[in-house]
Amino acid sequence: MSINADNRDPGSRSPLSAGALFNLFVIGLTAFLTVVDLFATQAILPTLALHYGVSPSAMGVAVNATTLGMAASGLGVALFSQRINRRLGIAVSLFLLAIPTALLAHAPDLATFAALRVCQGVLMSAAFSLTLAHLGERCTAVASASAFAAYVTGNVASNLVGRLVAATAVDTVGLASNFYLFAGLNLLGGVLVMATISRAKPMPGHETMAASPFATVAAHLANPALQRAFLIGFLILFAFIGTFTYVNFVLVRPPLSLDMKGLALVYFVFAPAILTTPLAGAMVARFGAPMAMGCGLGLALLGLPLLLAGGLAPMVAGLVLVACGTFFAQATATGFVSRAAAADRGSASGLYLASYFLGGLAGSALLGLLFERFGWPACVFGIGAALVAAMLLAAGLSPRATVQQTAPGRMAASGPANRHAQTSVAGH
């Protein structure tokens, strides 16, 4: 598999070749297998809360404790990304991820469950951050939009398929077998990485090690465009976690009273986002990242009133809009960070993911308190406030923020059928 970028004008590019499409598919599949554990467990929140005998908010925080590990791991990658071999780091992280995933089947109490979820988060984030760095270092700014959109599309698919599989597995083979199944998917991800990602060197300009990783991180934090992007990422997952964690309890309670199979069907709300998220690269190319982010966030905001309508049909429609909007904004923001970084894209991606996952942790805790004390409407109001704040931050981004126009290079992996694949979606 390979993505070969070149310096031709984006408007003159030919349609994607079969090899390039396969390449993007493998990028998406890698994302899917990296984060499939992250949100799948949300689908069985009511079952877990009953199993451990705890409140919805306590179980929500424990399940989303992965975000704490992911934030810490993102900071670690930000500091030491240039010292970590990309291919080996991604693969080892995914192989090791199978261990805490399998151990969740035997967690005796909520504290142990939460600790294992933190361990999962550390390993998922390491693989996630290193893959984003790998893509950023081997794609031109022109090629990066499609590569990052493909990666986030895999993330979307993991939300849909992971939740469906978890809800179905728990209902048919039990809680423990569910975690064994996901441990197997973790191992499959490690095998895929070892089989597809080559040992290709980074493009010129990315292979030099910084004198001090702390100096690089300080430079990223001093970049106004990145400051806004990090905050936007925080708010995106804050809103997303709040929506798709606590809506589960609304769906299983009267008057809707869905069982596990019915709840699993609701997760098809992620299916439209699989189709809309890949369009982020094209919209960024035409209108710029600020407009693309704003449109995605605005779409999510439009879905919130439907979540309060009371009936199942409007609630499902609202969830579709929130899913499409937040994933579209996330694809745009992820690519923007890579292009706006003045140096060491791996470090910038790590900082973005640290902020992003801290937003998820804050969302699960703060919105959980609102849900427990004041009900679902208060939770939805908090989600709306986060989306509005993110829109305001996106509107303040300059359409001409720093973009690294790198020399031709490749994000390569082995496979003779894909040596000439090219990406054609432009960045801005």
JOFEN-V532237 format. One line per field, one symbol per residue. phi: phi as a letter, one per 40 degrees, with the letter a starting at -180 (. if undefined). psi: psi as a letter, one per 40 degrees, with the letter a starting at -180 (. if undefined). burial: + if it has 24 or more other ideal C-beta (glycine too) atoms within 12 Angstrom, else -. A space follows every 50 residues. Layout:
phi: ???
psi: ???
burial: ???
This chain:
phi: .abbcbbccdccccddccccccdcccdccccdccbcccbdcccbddcccc ccgbcdcccccccccdcccccccccccdcbdccbccccccccdcccdccc cccdcbccacccdccccccdcdcccccccccccdcccbbcdcccdccccc cccccccccccdcccccccccbbhcccdcccccccdcccccccccbcccd cccdhbcccccacccccccccccdccdcccccddcccdcccccccccdcc ccccccfcccccccccccccddcccccccdccccccbgcdcccccccccc ccccdccbchccccccccccccccccccccccccccccccccafcccccc cccccdcccccccccccccccccbgcdccccccccccccccccccccccb ddbccccdaabbachccbcbcbcbcccb
psi: hihhiaeihdeeiiihidddddddddddddddededddeddddfdddddd defiiddddddddeeddddddddddddddedeehhddddddddddddddd ddddeehdidddddddddddddddddddddddddddeeiidddddddddd dddddddddcddddddddddddeiddddddddddddddddddddddhifi iiiheeehhidhddddddddeehddddddddddddddddddddededddd deiiedfiadddddddeeeedddddddeedddddddeidddddddddddd ddedddeeddiddddddddddddddddddddddddddddehdigdddddd dddddddddddddddddddddddeiddddddddddddddddddddeihef ihhhgiiiaihiiihdeedeiiiehii.
burial: ++++++---+--+--+--+++++++++++++++++++++++++++++++- ++-+-+++++++++++++++++++++++++++-+-++-++++++++++++ +++++-+--+--++-+++++++++++++++++++++++++++++++++++ +++++++++++++++++++++---+--+++++++++++++-++--+++-+ -++--+---+--+--++-+++-+-++++++++++++++++++++++++++ ++---+-+-+--+++++-++++++-++++++++++--+++++++++++++ +-++-++----+--++-+++++++++++++++++++++++++++++++++ ++++++++++++++++++++++---+--+++++++++-+++-++--+-+- ++++-+--+++++----+--++++++++
